[in-house]
Amino acid sequence: MAQEIERKFLLRDDRWRDEAHAHYHLKQGYLTNQKNVSIRVRIDHEGRAHLNIKSYTLGISRQEYEYDIPREDAEEILETLALKPLIDKTRYLVRHGEHVWEIDEFRGDNAGLIVAEVELGREDEDFALPPWAGKEVSDDPRYLNSCLIQHPYCDWPEVVRSRKRSSDKA
């Protein structure tokens, strides 16, 4: 069985940007997002396309299967079959300690959201927490990409209030 073990954190500040050694754009869409499974199509930074099937479980472990598909098929699926909005993000890679962290900066309806993830080999694996990593949100379903299509960041009550206060000052 294929398994993904991942911990997810919000960020305290932008210090991670100085440590990023690579970044690239990702576009992905979900074909289904049910209580037990999500099915995603993604076009990566090298133009390769993948079909991903992931169990829907909270916490840091889930089943995950990924298969290459033709890019033309992926583009058509994203355009015609994927739930909207699509997930549009820039992924930054930052080495800290023994791990490479993936930091996703979202665009579109999820603009303003930045989340750091670290993949582990086992659930109880030790890892160095970077100084820029803040609150852990691994158990918060709102931060799952599959949930961001149904409840985009721009619609979260605390984000709406924050943006309203900012526009009131202008």
C-alpha angles and dihedrals in degrees: 000000000000113000135188119204110189137161120204129205140179117232128251095203144334098275088112090070091071089054098047111117098182141011137184143171124257129190120189141164136192124234093190136002110188134159092269107028146020124203116202138183117205135182109205132209093271093054094255118138128216139188111215128193115192132177113240106235132137119236131048103301130068140150113261132183125181131189133182116242131180112279092229089057091049092051091050092047092050091049100044112018110025121101113252140274098047118220109252118182148147114234119209124195118217124178114216121167110321095337139074111226121211113216115194119202108191128216135194116024089358096050113141094037116113120175131180121213133187122193117217135197094226136010095250095045115136118233136173112254109220118232090242093057113101134175117002112238100176090121096044110096092201089076096055110108088226089059094047091070092059096036108025119199092247089065098051108117094232091050093048090050092047093050091047091053090049093051091047089059094052 
